[in-house]
């Protein structure tokens, strides 16, 4: 255990006092030692006198060693008490056995990591838990971000657009994925860091990544009130992914830089993430939702690296007061860092979105990464990236279909920086539609739009808004396609 600065100061004072004790000629020198010094000055020092000096020095050394040990014990007790503040019963949880050389001292790890991260924060109280218990806490947090049935309606809209195969509740799957990624979570209700116990029964699905979990938990406690303030209203999918990327990227960067100086903090899940048997891939999550869930940790890490390179940890701290507003800023950190040219938020507007007097059950902005991910399902990576290049804004709307319909009605309006970028998107999304619906070839455009019916769906794709936008309709009936096109195209701006 490291000696605190206060302890080190006390030791220096003690040694300084001893030096003065032997070298000073003042009245503070005891009589026995004074006699020895007098004999030495007079040249009458004997072998017996020298033996007495040696015995005296050995006694003082033994005394000082004892004092250092006492102070070290007191220092350890203070650290232990600090780690048990607020814990029920005031007791320290049973220490987990060391795994792959990583010590189970979460309190000490938190202290060291936050010092390294340059955040003045108390270490988290830690408590071992089962994987299921951690999942429940993560799920509670996710439901705070998307209360009620918001997440289910979002999945319903994505299924209507054809990006996920069926309607699901994505939050329990996301909670399972996060638990396996981190191996722990900060429980804000009890101000406690729950860590997955590797000896729990049943055993966890993946080895806990304690350093990443501790870093994420400390940062979540510190910055959650800033990033996710309820008074700001519902965050779009794009905004939420961007803010989660700042948090996850910061934690990943902190763990990475910390592990350079502390090799025991290196990640322990050595299995390649693309392996189908990897614990993360065993979570039965649609590909699109999995990619969106992994984005904060993958691209967020690169975003945090860019911020740290620009201004180290002070730049990271400042970012929480001005978080990225979109996944486009996370993907292209230079857009975020350049305050002079940072894009003003662009929104897609319509005169009205009420169809037959009924408002859509979902209205959201998906963002650049969602666009790239959707295009990648049926395009090469380069074509998908080119198709999403220059995306300024988008808007996904979904309306309820009849009870017999397997999927609801969806409309996705995109807006690009120029006509060339919009054309690249239309080319990529057309290829995706052809492959998804099993068409032999793309339909010929009629009046600037392609339209077809397949698998009980009625699809239309049209360039609009001065050839800088594209409207995609995917509906359960031809009537819905016709009426929604008239509604969204009429006076749209």
Order of alpha helices (4+ residues) and beta strands (2+ residues): alpha-alpha-alpha-alpha-beta-alpha-alpha-alpha-beta-beta-alpha-alpha-alpha-alpha-alpha-beta-alpha-alpha-beta-beta-alpha-beta-beta-beta-alpha
